[in-house]
Amino acid sequence: MNKTIPLGTARIFLETIGQVVYFPVWWYTRGFVSVLGFVGRSIYNQYESLGLGVWLKNLFVPMYGINDWAGRLISLLIRLFMIFFRGLFLIFFIILFFLLIIGYLLLLPVTIIGVLYHLLGILGFLS
């Protein structure tokens, strides 16, 4: 009799069980590092998109080449205004991504608790 099919089936079954057991470990190690990398890149991309570095670098440079004191003052005030509001926008995105990280950390336990709760309800243990 050919033993390939039972051995293959057993191997697939054991690998599936191993992956199910390893999944929570992966979720909080490699998966979490991957999420942190995504968040870091996203925050840096948002910083670049808002151009905060350019605004800060040119804070005391007069706009449109107007070098009198009124032009310098107006340029400074406009740039401070823009830096303030763009900074607030960046802080909003940082808070949003921080909530994403907290959601990622809570997603697995909440999902497991929900599945177990409904499974016990279906089986009649919660009556």
Secondary structure as GFF3:
##gff-version 3
##sequence-region A 1 127
A	DSSP	alpha_helix	4	28	.	.	.	ID=ss1
A	DSSP	alpha_helix	30	50	.	.	.	ID=ss2
A	DSSP	alpha_helix	52	57	.	.	.	ID=ss3
A	DSSP	three_ten_helix	63	65	.	.	.	ID=ss4
A	DSSP	alpha_helix	69	123	.	.	.	ID=ss5
###
